[in-house]
Amino acid sequence: MEALVFLIEAAVYSILLYRYSKVEKTKRWHAPIYALFANVASFVAGLWMAYIMPGYF
């Protein structure tokens, strides 16, 4: 599921950030890299929270 979320986010970010960016030379590959790092950070934070508070997960 996380991979599917990543693909959807990368596609949406790539389209919308390229279209609405105020920076003149926005690269399309920046959006998928951002989506990848955001999802990795979210996953790691979830693992850490599951370790700290195992009763909630």
Secondary structure by P-SEA (a helix, b strand, c coil): caaaaaaaaaaaaaaaaaacccccccccaaaaaaaaaaaaaaaaaaaaaaaaccccc
